[in-house]
Amino acid sequence: MTENVPDHNGASSSSLPTSSSPTTMKAIFYESYGGPDVLQFSDKFKTPQLPSSSDHSQVVVRVLYTSINPLDFKIRNGFFRNILVGKTNFPVIPSTDLSGIVVQASPSSSFKVGDEVFGMNGHGGCLAEYNLVNEHSLALKPKELSHAEASTIPMVGLTAHQSLVEIGKVKENSTVLILGASGNVGSYCLQYAKNVLGAEVYAGCTTEKGVEMVKELKPEKTFMLKNDLKKDTSRVNSSNTPHTSAASVSKENEQVDKSDNHENSDKSSNVKEPIDDDDHTPFEYSVPNVDVIIDCIGDKQLRQRTWKLLKSRRAKYIQIGVANEEMTFWNLLKLGTFISWRKVISAVGLGPEFVFFRINSNNQTENLEKLASYHVSGKIKPNIATYFDEMNLENVKTAYSLAETRRTRGKILIQVSKWLPQYDQSRKYLMRFNKPAMYKFVNQ
């Protein structure tokens, strides 16, 4: 265990100006890329404090709960290391989602000490007792929500809102296909599109268990993404992916141009004949053409097969998931070329647009408030896979190992700091799921 750890988030080493936060704190961190084994624990991390500059847009939050997102462990694994600008500033405290209490704020801040807030820090740092956060990435936590539930919202909620509303322009009676609908982002997008926006949603899952879970959310149709992707390559051009070689981009454009020749038509003319759960029938024949595809998987063959389901030349394919392919500068350049080409094609009305999603955590207070209201009203309900009631090294390693196996359905929560129970209903809320800290299959 590392004892003398450098400051995180640029915190000063001087004493904090308030008595509500100590000068050191407990934190989980890592000093090199790798799996859960690179994680370390220290109780001597310097507590962040408000900067002395004229920038008053930050507050210090005592973190009560955080939830794990795939982005957190992909960063730790070094998935994006080849496309990062500059050298990684180790040590790194992981986790982006948080719910907690403001303990330091400037007089001009929109928050005050004692406010209960939730939100995200795009720079991470939420697996620590205190976090320095941009106030525009936070919102007040409604009293009707526990801190545990609030911590499940930021990453998946903002992803759903930005992809469906800001990019996809989904509205009432729009048709949406979600690939990977049983995952955290996919199930949230499903509920948001159906219950908030009034869209017609079709859901594809990669496992039978996922299908059963998603059926409870009542999409128009739930179907299995059959394990026949490699068997059915004759139906599509194998180069139809942004992760191809530079020479194949033109071939992909030719293939997509052919797909772009379909015209707008009403829903009845786009619906294929319904199918039974026949393993020999490609799933796409059971899905109508749609306005928007939300891809939470990122598999290139899946993208090839579903591109033809886009309803019109102004439809959008939004890729959120990233397949386990090395993110090199060269791959990123090829992806950028494909995206740019599709933007041109879409701008002149010749075909659908491809969008590679990147979350924006800045100036999200209003959107976070809206998301919280959907939870309060019951339009969106989080699924908690399991939770850990103490931030220690063993628990955090287990939580990340569990998340990275993708064997859970729902969010994994970690209680970072304790709080007086009469002021928070998180324990009561979590007990509804009857899923305490250790799943039986963790050590299997």
N, C-alpha and C positions, 0 to 999 in steps of 0.2 A: 504494500500500500504506500502510495506517495503521500508524504506528510506536508512538505513545503510546496504547495501548488500555486502557480501564478494566478493573478486575478483573471476573472472571466467577465466578458462583456465590457471590458475597459473600466472596471470598477477601481476606484482609488483605494490605496492602502490605508488611508487615514480613517479615524473613527467615524462612525455614522453619527449624523446630527440628531437623530432621534433615539429615544430609549426603547422604542418598540422593536428594533432589529439589532441583533448583536453584530460584532465586527467579523465574526467567522460563522460559517454555516456548513451544514451537511450537503454533500453533492455526489452524484454519480458522474464519472467522466471517463474519457479514454485519451490516450496519448499516441495512438497509432491506429491505422485502419485494421479491421478484422471482424471476427465474429463476436458473439456475446462474451467470450473469454477475455477480450481486451478491456472490458469494463472494469473500473476501479471505484473505490469508495474513499472519501475523505471527509472528516468533520472539521477541517481547517481551511476550507476555501474562504477567500475574502468575500464578505458580503457586498454586493453591488450597492452603490449609492447614487443619488442624483448628481449629474455632472454640474460643475461650477460655471459652465458656459451659459450663454444667454438662451440656449435651447431648453425650453421648458415643456417640451412635448413628451417627456418620458416620466414614468412613475415606477416606483419599486413596489412589487407585489409579493406578498407572502404566499407561496404556492401551496394550496391544499391538495388538489388533485391534478393529475395529468393522465392522458390516454395515449397509447402507442399508435403511430401511423407507419405504414410501410416506408414512407419517405425517411423516417428517423433511422431505421436500420439500414436502408440503402446508402445513406450518407456515411454511416459508420463503417459499412462494408467496403467503402471506396468505390461504389458504383459510378459516381460522377467525378472521380478524382482527375480524370484526364481532360475534363472540360472546364475545371475550375480555374479562374484567373488568379494567379499568385499562389503562394504557399499556404497550406492549411495552418491556421494558428492553433496548434495544440497547446494545452489540453482543451478538449471539446466536451461540453455538457450537452447531452442529447435531449430530445423531445421538444415539440413545438406547441402543443395544446396545454392550456392551463385554466384553472379556476382558483380564485383566492381572494385575498384582502389587500387593499392598498395600504402600505405602511409609510410611504414617503411620496409627497406630491408638492409641486411648487404652488404658490398662491394663485398663479394664473391658470393652473391646470383645470380641466373640466371635471376632474375627479378630486376627491378629498380623502384624507386619511380615514380609514374605517370603511370605505366603500367596498362592497362585495362585487367583484368583477369576474369576467371570463373573456377569453380571447386566445390569440396565438402570437408567438414570437418567431418570426421567420428565420431568426438566427439561432433558434434552439434555446437551451439553457433551462428548460422547465423541470428537469430532474434535479432540482436544487431547491433548498428551502426558500430562497429569495431570487427574484428575477427582475432585471431592468427592462421594461417594456415600453414601446411607443404607445402612447395613450390612444392613438387613432386605430390601433389594432385590438382595442378592448371595448367592452360594453358593460353596463351595469347588469348584474345577474338578477333576474326577477326573483322575488321572494318565494314564488311558487315552485321554483326549481332548486333541487339540491346542488351542492357543488360537484358532486359526483356526476350527475347528469349533464350539468353545464360543461364539464371538461370533455364530454364526448362530441360537442358541437363544432368547434371552430374549423378544423381542417376539412372534415367531410362536408360540413354544412356550407362553407364558403365555396368549396369545389362544386357542389351541386348547384348553388345559386349562380355562380359565375359561368359555368358551362351551359346550364339550361336557359337562364334568363339573359345574361349579358352577351353570350356568344351565340347560343342556339335560337334566341328570340322565341322560345316556346311559350305558347299561350293556350287558352281554352280551345279544346278540340284539335290541337296539334297532335300528330302521331310521333311517338318516340320509341325507338328500340334501344334497350340497354343490354349490353353484352357484359357478363360478369355481374349479374344483378344480385347475387347472394353475398357479395363482399360488402365491406362497410360503406364505401363510396357508392357502389351500385344500388344497394338497398335504400340508401338515403336519397339518391337521385330518383328512384322509383316513387318513393313516398312524396317527394317534393313535386315531381311532375304530375302525379295523379291527384294528390290531396290538396295541394296548394294552387297549382296552375290549371288544373282541370284538363290535363292532356290525356290522350289515349295511349297507354303504355304497354309495350310488349317486352317480356323479360327472358333472357337466355342465361342459363347456368351451366357450369362445367361438371357438376356432380348431381346425383340423384337427391342427396340430402339438401343441397342448395335449392333444387326445384321445390322440394316439400316446404322449405322455410319460406321461399318467395311466394308460394301460392297463398300463404296467410296474409300477404300484403295486397292481394286481389288485383293483380294486373289484368289486362284484357286476355292475355294468354301467357302461360309460362311453359318453356320448352327446354329440352336438354340440348346443349351444343355437343352433338354426337362426337364420339372419338373416331370420326372418319375423315378428318381434315386432310390427311395425307392420301386417302384413297380416292378423293374426289377432285384431284388437281386438274383433271381435264376440263372442268367447268370454267376455269379462270386462267388468266395469264399469270405464270409464276413470278413475274417481275413486278406485280402490282403492290409495291411496298416502298415506303420512304427509306428503308434500311437496305436498299440494293446498291449495286455498284453504280458509278456515275454513268457508264455506258448504257445501263438498263433503264435509266430514267426516261429516255425517249421512248423505249418500248412500253414502259408503264403508261406514259402519256397517251400512246396510241391505243392501248387497251381501255384506258379510262375514257378517252374520246368516244369510243364505241358505246360505252355504257352511258355517256352523256346524251345520246341521241333520243332518249325517251322523253316524252312530253308530259305535261301535267295532265292528270286525269282524276276522276272522282274516286272515292275510296272503293266503291263496289267493283270498279274495273281493275283495281290493283290487287285485290285479295286473291290469293291462290286457293286452290282446293284444300280444305282442312285435312290433316293426316292423323292417323293413329300413332302411337308410340312405336313405330316400325323402325328398327335399327338400320334398315336399308334405305330409308327415305331421307334425303337431305333436309335439315331443319328449315332451310330458307323457303321451302314450299309451303310452310304453315304460317308465314309472316306476311302481312300486307306491306306494300311500299310505305315508307315513312318520311317525315320531314327532317328528323334528326336522329342520328345514331350516336349514342354515348358508349364508347369502347373503354371498359375498365380493365381489359386484359392486355391488349397490345400485341396479339399474335398476328403475324403478317398474313397467314393463310386465311384466318378468320376475316381479316379486313378485305382480302380479295373476294371472298364469297359474299360478304354482306354489302359491299359497295353498290351492287346492282339493286339493292332494296331501297336506295334513296329515291324519293318520290319525284323530285323535280330538279331542274337545273339550279335552283336556288337553295337546295337542301344542304345540310352540313353533316360531315363526319367528324366528330370530336373525340380524339384519342386522349384518354386520361391515363390509362395503364401503360406501363413500360415493360416490355418483355425483358427477360434476363439476357440481354445482349449488351456487350461492352459499349459504353457510351464514350467513344473516342471522338476526337476533334473531326476526323474524317467522316464518321457516321453522322455527326451533327451537321456537317457541311452538306452531306447528301440529303439529310432530312430537310434542311433549310431550303435547298434547291426545289425539292418536291413541294413544300408548302408554298413557296413563292409562285411556282408554276400553277398550282391549284387556285391561288388567289387571283391570278390573271384570268384563268379560265372562268372562274366564278364571276369576276367583275364585269366581263363582257357577256355574261348570260349564257355561256356554253356548257356549263356543268357544275356539279356540286363542289363545295369547298372542303378542303381537309384542314383541320385545326389541331395542332399539337398543344394540349392544354398546359398552362403554367399558372399556378395560383398567385393571386395578388393579395398580400396581407396588409397593404397600406390603405388607410382611410376606409376601414371596414366597420366602423362603429354602428352605423345605421343598418347595415346588412346583418350584423350580429344580433342587433335588437330584434329585427324581423324574424330571424331564425329562432331566437328564444321564444318569441310569441307563438310560433308554430308548435313548439314543444309544449308550451303551457296549454294551448287549445287542444292538444292531442292529435293534431294533423300529422305530426311526425313523432315517432316513438323510437328511441334508440334501442339497440340490442346489445346487452352487456354479455360478453362471453365469460369473463371472470374478472376478479379484482384482487389486489394485494393491499393489505391494510397497513403496510409499513415499507418505507423505502430503505431497504438494506441490500447489500450486494447480492445475496443469494436470491432474494425475491425478484430483483430487477433482471438478473441473468435468466432466471426461469421465465419471467414474463416475456423477454425478448426471444428466447428460444422457442417459446410457445407461439409467439406471433409469427416467427419466421418459418415455422413448419406449415403455416396456412391451414392448420387443422381445426381452427376455431371459427365460429360464425359469430361475429360481433366484436365490440371494442374490448380491449384489455386495459383496465384502470389500475393506477398506482396511487395510493395515498402518500403524499410527500410530507406533509406536516399535519400534526394533530391540532384539533380545535375543540373548544368546549362543546360537548354534544348537544346541549340545549339550544345552541345557535345554528345548528346545521342538521338536516334530516338525511344526510348521505347514507349513514348506516342503515336507517330504516328503508331508504329507497333501494339500496343494494340488496338487502335481504329478500326483496320481492323476487329477485332472480334466483335465489337459493343456489348460488354458484360461488362459494368462498374460494379462497386464494389458490387452492391446488386442485386442478383437474385430475381425475384418476389416471388418465392416460399420459400425464406429463412424463412419468418415469418409465413408461412402457417401451 
